[in-house]
Amino acid sequence: MLVTFSSKADMDVMMMEKDARQVLTAAGKITGPEIPERGVFTVEQIDEALHSLQLAIGQESASMDRHPDDQDEDEDDRKPKTKEVVLLAQRASPLMQMMRKSKQANAPVMWETGSGW
């Protein structure tokens, strides 16, 4: 399922449900496993949500620094084993940009779950 974030201040941002859950949890909007069908970041809530996201991004970065991936290389060194990781900072960046624009435009950021089609 897709989650669509929208604001009059910027283009829509779409995320897969599990990615949106991670971002919404880090922003302090949800605490359980379910994403409400609709939700909103009011203009007054945007600063706190951005702050919470920045803290979560910093914690993830610090955790990555403490526990770097152990990379085992094959015997022939032609195929190193790597794990592709998408960080919270990368996932949250488009939404955070929307939040900043929305704050300046005095517009809320809303989300809605659905297929996106």
VOGU-3710 file (C-alpha; in Angstrom, 3 decimals, decimal comma):
1> mlvtfsskad> 0,000/0,000/0,000  1,110/3,553/-0,672  0,927/6,549/1,633  0,598/9,930/-0,066  1,715/13,070/1,744  0,297/16,300/0,353  0,460/20,012/0,998  -0,574/23,100/-0,892  3,046/24,238/-0,590  4,720/21,388/-2,502
11> mdvmmmekda> 4,264/18,372/-4,772  2,929/15,126/-3,308  5,362/12,695/-1,715  4,545/8,989/-1,961  6,041/6,222/0,165  5,476/2,537/0,576  3,603/1,741/3,786  6,568/0,292/5,708  8,744/3,295/4,836  5,997/5,760/5,753
21> rqvltaagki> 5,507/3,910/9,054  9,200/4,355/9,860  9,088/8,075/9,038  5,798/8,739/10,855  7,051/6,887/13,935  10,287/8,892/13,940  8,258/12,102/13,553  6,178/11,186/16,598  2,856/10,887/14,754  2,197/7,173/15,276
31> tgpeipergv> 3,166/4,759/18,018  1,694/1,461/16,863  2,011/-0,724/13,798  -1,012/0,745/12,006  -0,985/3,953/9,972  -4,260/5,853/10,266  -6,100/6,135/6,946  -5,716/9,918/7,102  -3,603/12,215/9,203  -2,170/15,685/9,409
41> ftveqideal> 0,832/17,622/10,608  -0,634/20,979/11,549  1,528/24,044/10,983  2,075/24,155/14,749  3,278/20,504/14,798  5,759/20,779/11,925  8,701/22,152/13,938  8,403/19,412/16,557  8,074/16,726/13,860  11,172/18,035/12,051
51> hslqlaigqe> 13,090/18,070/15,341  12,021/14,481/16,116  13,053/13,347/12,643  16,458/15,020/13,000  17,001/13,278/16,357  16,070/9,892/14,881  18,379/10,480/11,914  21,213/11,399/14,286  20,617/8,275/16,379  20,625/6,070/13,297
61> sasmdrhpdd> 23,838/7,684/12,083  25,511/7,195/15,461  24,392/3,568/15,519  25,810/2,997/12,030  29,140/4,498/13,144  29,311/2,171/16,170  28,351/-0,952/14,215  29,737/-0,777/10,680  28,705/-3,685/8,469  31,172/-6,514/8,508
71> qdededdrkp> 32,008/-7,056/4,874  33,260/-10,524/4,088  34,941/-10,740/0,739  34,894/-13,781/-1,482  38,153/-15,576/-2,026  38,586/-14,153/-5,519  37,943/-10,496/-4,446  35,789/-9,935/-7,537  32,483/-10,098/-5,687  32,613/-8,269/-2,381
81> ktkevvllaq> 29,533/-8,834/-0,287  27,757/-5,559/0,351  24,391/-4,768/1,794  22,382/-1,922/0,310  20,937/0,175/3,112  18,541/3,075/2,684  18,908/5,379/5,655  16,113/7,217/7,427  17,694/10,486/6,289  17,198/9,417/2,670
91> rasplmqmmr> 13,633/8,226/3,203  12,558/11,282/5,187  14,278/13,952/3,097  11,419/14,625/0,612  8,861/14,813/3,425  11,095/17,072/5,513  11,507/19,387/2,518  7,706/19,446/2,134  7,336/20,245/5,836  9,744/23,177/5,614
101> kskqanapvm> 7,930/24,619/2,588  4,592/24,068/4,295  5,753/25,835/7,427  6,800/28,854/5,347  3,479/28,821/3,468  1,502/28,316/6,694  -0,044/25,147/5,240  -0,568/21,755/6,906  0,922/18,491/5,618  -1,661/15,733/5,257
111> wetgsgw> -1,367/12,058/4,479  -3,716/9,447/3,136  -3,289/5,727/2,687  -4,421/3,958/-0,434  -3,258/2,390/-3,631  -2,119/5,653/-5,190  -3,822/4,823/-8,454
//
